[in-house]
């Protein structure tokens, strides 16, 4: 369905400079947890996503197409908890959630609990562009995805041996869900036309109850975009992110209280969420091209790229 992401006609005479940020999940990562080869592989996955978005934006494409391209790249990389390589629920199956939003029109689309759509972000985008609705769930979302011609795969396509082992460890550890690491993916972008967009895609949390939906597909919680403020994609313990309406609150602080993007993100992620006990982080961009990558966990797979600059990728908080 690459036609889907190349569909917007290039617009004339763009004036601004683009900016992109991506994440591959936040968590309690430790310095010696990853080998050099693993760190390099994660960073290469993040950089591939930045480059995929950059390609769109360099051609004067839209932020919407850029975040779609970045999210698809991360969904197709088995290292991250979205699309191929997503975590397993308590039944040993993959159930995927995704959302996308554009900041110029405030249109949004989301899917929850889908099991057979190869790229859930395309399903979310199709809901936004080809249905009357904002959110479709499980069987209804899958039937819709099929009706618009999205590529379907068996659930086994998403499952990797590492995720099976992770589920077994989580079940043995009596933790209801695996809280140590969140691997959701997300992308935010500003295009040369001055529009922002956000996309988030996830398998949720290891050992989650069948039918559980996290924050990622909930507009205003894990995903939000508004040209009047910013675009945000979150990763973390979804139950907290839903109750703190993280993404929309950050945008609202910028829009109504005039906070800088950084101050707004810090207030929600490093203060409010910490007081609630909600671990995780966010990436955000505004129409000025400010990019923030903020977490309250020891690490977050993340990357950013501004027009004319070099890609930055990092894992630990202090990198
Ligand atoms: N936020 C996701 C969820 O709760 C998990 C993650 O960020 O990895 O579903």
Boltz pocket constraint, residues with backbone or C-beta under 6 A from the ligand:
constraints:
  - pocket:
      binder: B
      contacts: [[A, 25], [A, 26], [A, 81], [A, 181], [A, 182], [A, 183], [A, 184], [A, 202], [A, 203], [A, 204], [A, 205], [A, 213], [A, 214], [A, 215], [A, 216], [A, 222], [A, 234], [A, 235], [A, 236], [A, 237], [A, 238], [A, 239], [A, 241]]
      max_distance: 6.0
